[in-house]
Amino acid sequence: MSAWPWRAGLALALILWAHDALARAPRERLGLTVTELAGGRAYLAPGPGRGVRIEKEVQIGRRRYRVLSFTAKRVVVELAGRRLARGDRGFVWASPEEVKTFATRPKPPSARAFEGKWREPVRPAETQTTKYVPLGAPKDSRRHRAALVLDHALTQPLSGDTPAIARTRLRALLHAELTRALAVDADAVVERWHADDLDTRRGGASRPLISVRQLELSYRGERLQAAVGRLRYAATTIGMLDGARASARVGESFGIAAFGGVAPDPLDTSPSAETSRFGAELLYAGELARAPLRASLTAQGSRFSGQLDERRLTAIAESYPAFGRIGGRAELSAFDRDNPWNARPLELTALGGDVSFRVDSLRFGVAVDARRPERSYWLAAALPSGYFCTPAVVAGSTTRESCTGGDLRTMGLVTAAWEGEYWTLDAGASAVSTRRASAEQASAFVNLRRRDLFGGVLRFDAGASASSGSLIDSAALNVGIGAGLLEDTIDASVYYRPSVLRYEANAGTLFEHGAGARLWWALSGSVDASVAGDVVTSEDVDVVFVQGALAWRPRF
């Protein structure tokens, strides 16, 4: 048998082995040491280093362990149920590997290759529109709150023989939560007037030394609420009442309430049992078309001198859609057929509405209102004859029955404002007309405020106004400058206001000059003080007004 077949096979094997040996880079034995054991894996160091490739298995002792991953500093192998200990040694075969560097990578394109391919940068604020969200009235969630406010006001004529008149007032407010559900609220004022001729001035009955505006004990449960004492508000549309109020939630959005008691004296707010007042209220707080909505319907009645007096039904609603606010009010009153004001037995005594909305930086507002005087036997006994009605011209008659009836006051108001980053421009116009009486008034105004001048310290105000009415016509300019200092703990401002006046009873024109200054200072987190002074000079009167206040709001 010829030997060439096996010699040919051996030669082929040698050639393949040589090719494989030449194709592979020279191997190097890399020693490893177990440094950590966790989660069925062993971590060995040192790693192969950058530019080195290792085989798929590491040999430790007589066993081989599969390589899960490796880095330039560490090699991770799978234990597969076997045990190793820190410090165990092993090895793996490693070989060099080509590493890509900046020298071997393709040359990046030049900056000119990107010309015309990038969009102009746009700041997010230039494309985003902030949604206006009305926050409503701020609420103080503290359990206990108190405030003491001392203020003094002086009116000093500089011409004529009228003496000066001044008022000193100390007001105290308190809200204290005795328990989670029980609370006490109080608001009282001590007031003293000073004037040489105070005894001869009219209105002495309306200048009491002490007046209490609120003194009530309230219970606020999750479903039931009640209050007793001098209530600041008997209902949404009714003021002070010495009595009680109770309310209950019905479902998630509705509530019902009832109230009753006696009305304080209308002049000095002292306790009085002459008039009793009672009524009920239906409340709603929910959403309409995804906008918050609050509404109330109040039925009220009263008795005075043994007879039924006030009978009113009042409805109020206000909604806050995304664009602003919508509000409305209506009141229906009933009167005796032989009432002294010549009012119809059933009258719509109030009707009004308002709308305000925003469009980006623009704000607009419109309000209309029509109402008749508030008429009752209770007020007629406390106020002069004809105080809230137009008296009929009846020779020799001084009784309260001399009213023409049909009194109606209508009002319209339009406002607009444009708000920039550092300035605000606002303007408005209003008109008031009264039926059965000569009491018309129309006015317009425009104001400009520029903020953050000279490093954010100063602000500048300028404006103009004009009005024309049944008694007086006027036109005025106003310029002022203000500053916030010491991180806005101090605010100071001054103004000058020239104006032109013309009384309907006098064909002449009067020039009036007004100037003033204001200063507010937050002395601490709980104490602040303010002082204001104004001087008005004209051909008919020269007068100085000065007012100062000191407020302390202790923290509990």
MOCOR-V415815 format. One record per residue. RES is the residue in one small letter. NEAR is the number of other ideal C-beta (glycine too) atoms within 10 Angstrom. Layout:
RES,NEAR
RES,NEAR
This chain:
m,5
s,6
a,7
w,9
p,9
w,10
r,10
a,10
g,10
l,10
a,11
l,10
a,10
l,10
i,10
l,10
w,10
a,10
h,10
d,9
a,9
l,8
a,7
r,9
a,13
p,7
r,12
e,13
r,9
l,21
g,10
l,24
t,14
v,20
t,14
e,12
l,15
a,7
g,6
g,10
r,15
a,27
y,16
l,27
a,12
p,14
g,18
p,22
g,12
r,10
g,11
v,17
r,13
i,20
e,14
k,9
e,13
v,25
q,15
i,20
g,11
r,5
r,12
r,15
y,23
r,11
v,17
l,11
s,9
f,19
t,11
a,11
k,11
r,16
v,25
v,17
v,24
e,14
l,14
a,10
g,6
r,12
r,8
l,17
a,8
r,11
g,8
d,16
r,11
g,21
f,13
v,24
w,15
a,20
s,15
p,14
e,12
e,9
v,9
k,7
t,8
f,7
a,5
t,8
r,8
p,5
k,6
p,8
p,8
s,8
a,7
r,7
a,8
f,9
e,8
g,5
k,6
w,7
r,5
e,4
p,6
v,8
r,7
p,6
a,8
e,7
t,7
q,8
t,7
t,7
k,8
y,15
v,8
p,13
l,6
g,9
a,4
p,5
k,6
d,7
s,5
r,11
r,13
h,14
r,17
a,17
a,15
l,15
v,16
l,16
d,16
h,17
a,16
l,16
t,17
q,15
p,14
l,12
s,12
g,10
d,5
t,14
p,14
a,14
i,17
a,16
r,16
t,14
r,16
l,15
r,18
a,14
l,17
l,16
h,19
a,14
e,16
l,11
t,8
r,9
a,14
l,12
a,18
v,15
d,20
a,18
d,18
a,16
v,17
v,14
e,15
r,12
w,16
h,13
a,15
d,10
d,9
l,13
d,7
t,8
r,12
r,6
g,8
g,13
a,12
s,12
r,15
p,16
l,10
i,11
s,19
v,18
r,16
q,18
l,16
e,20
l,15
s,18
y,14
r,14
g,11
e,7
r,9
l,12
q,17
a,16
a,24
v,15
g,20
r,22
l,23
r,15
y,14
a,26
a,23
t,16
t,19
i,21
g,13
m,19
l,26
d,22
g,20
a,17
r,24
a,15
s,20
a,15
r,16
v,13
g,7
e,7
s,13
f,14
g,17
i,13
a,20
a,15
f,23
g,16
g,20
v,16
a,25
p,20
d,16
p,17
l,15
d,15
t,20
s,12
p,11
s,16
a,8
e,13
t,23
s,17
r,24
f,16
g,24
a,16
e,22
l,15
l,20
y,15
a,14
g,13
e,11
l,13
a,7
r,7
a,15
p,14
l,17
r,16
a,19
s,19
l,17
t,22
a,16
q,20
g,16
s,21
r,17
f,19
s,10
g,5
q,9
l,12
d,20
e,23
r,17
r,20
l,15
t,22
a,17
i,17
a,17
e,15
s,17
y,20
p,16
a,12
f,15
g,18
r,16
i,18
g,16
g,15
r,17
a,16
e,20
l,16
s,22
a,17
f,20
d,14
r,7
d,8
n,18
p,18
w,24
n,17
a,22
r,14
p,11
l,11
e,18
l,14
t,22
a,20
l,16
g,17
g,14
d,17
v,15
s,17
f,16
r,17
v,10
d,10
s,11
l,11
r,18
f,15
g,17
v,14
a,16
v,14
d,16
a,16
r,17
r,22
p,17
e,13
r,24
s,22
y,19
w,20
l,17
a,21
a,13
a,15
l,13
p,8
s,15
g,16
y,13
f,16
c,24
t,20
p,18
a,14
v,7
v,10
a,4
g,4
s,12
t,9
t,11
r,18
e,14
s,17
c,24
t,15
g,17
g,15
d,20
l,16
r,17
t,15
m,16
g,15
l,16
v,15
t,16
a,15
a,16
w,14
e,15
g,10
e,7
y,12
w,14
t,16
l,15
d,17
a,16
g,16
a,15
s,16
a,15
v,17
s,16
t,17
r,14
r,16
a,15
s,10
a,14
e,13
q,16
a,15
s,16
a,16
f,17
v,15
n,16
l,15
r,17
r,16
r,16
d,13
l,13
f,8
g,6
g,10
v,12
l,15
r,20
f,14
d,17
a,15
g,19
a,15
s,17
a,16
s,15
s,16
g,15
s,14
l,11
i,15
d,16
s,17
a,15
a,17
l,13
n,17
v,14
g,19
i,16
g,17
a,15
g,18
l,11
l,9
e,7
d,11
t,14
i,14
d,17
a,14
s,18
v,15
y,18
y,13
r,18
p,14
s,18
v,14
l,18
r,15
y,14
e,12
a,7
n,11
a,7
g,9
t,11
l,16
f,11
e,17
h,13
g,18
a,15
g,18
a,14
r,17
l,15
w,17
w,15
a,17
l,13
s,9
g,9
s,13
v,14
d,17
a,15
s,16
v,15
a,16
g,16
d,17
v,16
v,17
t,15
s,15
e,12
d,12
v,14
d,15
v,18
v,16
f,15
v,16
q,17
g,15
a,17
l,16
a,17
w,15
r,15
p,11
r,9
f,9
